[in-house]
Each structure stands twice: as C-alpha cells, then as structure tokens.
Amino acid sequence: MRTLYQFPLSHYCEKARWLLDYKELDYVARNMIPGPHRLSTRWHASSDTLPMLHDDNVWIADSSEIALYLDGVYAEKPLISSDPKERTSTIKLDKKATELGYHVRRWMFLYLLEEPHTIDIVIGEKGLMRTFRPISAFMLKQGMRQLYKINPEKAEQSKQKLSQLINEIEAALLANGADGKQGYLVGKTFSLADIAVCAMAAPIFGPVGTPWVPPSHIIPPEPLAVYQAELLARPFGQYVTRIYAHERKARVDWRGQ
Ligand SMILES: N[C@@H](CCC(=O)N[C@@H](CS)C(=O)NCC(=O)O)C(=O)O
C-alpha cells in the first residue's frame, strides 16, 4: 500500500496529504516518532524531514519533490500546468510557500508549544510517546525549540518575514485577477501553488478538519488571534479559508496510524 510517513501536526505533511487527496490516490498516513524518524528518512530518502512517500519501490522526501513525482507518474488531475509560464509561476509560488511554512512554524510555535493540547497532538493517541507522556513532552519541547531556533527574538524576525511573504503572495493573487471571493493563484485552475500556500498558512487559520482547530475550551494566544483577524479582513485570509472550504477534500484522517 502507498504510505505517507508523517508527523500529524506538520503543515508540510498536510501539504503532502492534500497532494495525494487531490490526485485521488489511495494511501495510508503512518506516524513516526520525531528524532528516531531520521534513521528511516536518511536510509530511504537521504533526508532529515517528513513528509516521506513510499510508492511502489520509490521513496521520496520533501513535499515539493512529492508533488513533482506524483505529476510525473500519475498524469490525471495535474498539480502543475503544462503551460511554461504557468509552470514557472507555480514552482516559484511553491518555493515561496515553503519559506512561508518555515516562518509560520517558528512564530506560532513560540506560543503553541506552551499549550498541552499542541504537545498532545505531536505525541499522538497511542504508542511509546503516549505511554511516557511527561518525559516525551519535555523532550519534544526542548528538541523543537532547539531544532527550529524558537525563541522570542527569532520568532519576531519570523513574524516580519512571514508578513512580507504574505504581502507578496496576496499581490500575486490579485495580479492573477483573483481575490478573496474567487479565483486561484496561477491561471484559471487550482494547482500546487494553491495547495502549498494554503497548507503552509493553515496553522494561522485553523480550518475545519485540520490539526490546528483550537479546542473550544482554549482561548488562542492573543498575538495569534490578532494576526488571524487582521488577515481574515484581507484577500489573503479570505482566499485561504475559501480554498479550504471548497477544495480540501480530505480522504485520510490527519491523525494517521
Ligand atoms: N521542505 C520540506 C520541509 C519539511 C519539514 O520541515 N518537516 C519537518 C516537520 S514540519 C521535519 O520533518 N522536521 C524534523 C527534523 O528536521 O528532524 C518539505 O517541504 O517537505
């Protein structure tokens, strides 16, 4: 069976799930333990990160590489247009989205790592990490802070950078004749650019059916709530929430197995 190795909370893994869901390809989402996952990703795909796809005898890490692979092997429902100009724009926006995802993660994790709910999602519902929850939670928080350089100063720099990237993506949306109410990022059809940008921005908006929906008993940290409201009043926020509502047809539970 085609298998996507993932961390349930990762927005890069959300992007990979969306690619497979959009292509209507069957797969199983299998969770890995952060840290030891590198033994597998290095062995199979010479990479440190998830998502990693195992399809047939092929192993691929990196969500953008997965998109290129899927379009190369499964021609139906293309993720990237064959028109050269649109192809270039899509790949450029996918790269911008990858950078956006990096800064979204660092800025939001400054706040979200303080929430037991976030750590519970990373730990998962069963398995070794769940059995040893207190020690797992401590090690995960320390590990993530170190790996992603999460501290107030760096997080503030990331906030500036992600705002700049969002301005640029919003400008591209408007230049393509689209806005909050209609249209897509490239040409007239849904593409990898929309999946990449919306998946990377999803933690900011917490769309239904994703791991970032805040539980009803939790008041979201103020800086996150303020920025979310600011973006929802702009084409960018309206575009991301519209694309999630109309185009995100999840076929596999993000919680994985
Ligand atoms: N450019 C990569 C980024 C993936 C990424 O950063 N994955 C993170 C989770 S959000 C990861 O696997 N981190 C674990 C590590 O670096 O050891 C992609 O698009 O797939």
The ligand as a Gaussian input file, in Angstrom:
#p B3LYP/6-31G(d) Opt

LIG

0 1
 N       10.965000      21.396000       2.660000
 C       10.449000      20.266000       3.420000
 C       10.276000      20.685000       4.863000
 C        9.721000      19.573000       5.735000
 C        9.914000      19.840000       7.220000
 O       10.451000      20.877000       7.622000
 N        9.469000      18.855000       8.027000
 C        9.637000      18.937000       9.455000
 C        8.287000      18.785000      10.156000
 S        7.304000      20.232000       9.900000
 C       10.511000      17.788000       9.919000
 O       10.409000      16.688000       9.421000
 N       11.359000      18.048000      10.932000
 C       12.108000      17.015000      11.598000
 C       13.586000      17.179000      11.503000
 O       14.078000      18.147000      10.888000
 O       14.263000      16.319000      12.086000
 C        9.141000      19.791000       2.768000
 O        8.522000      20.585000       2.039000
 O        8.766000      18.628000       2.924000

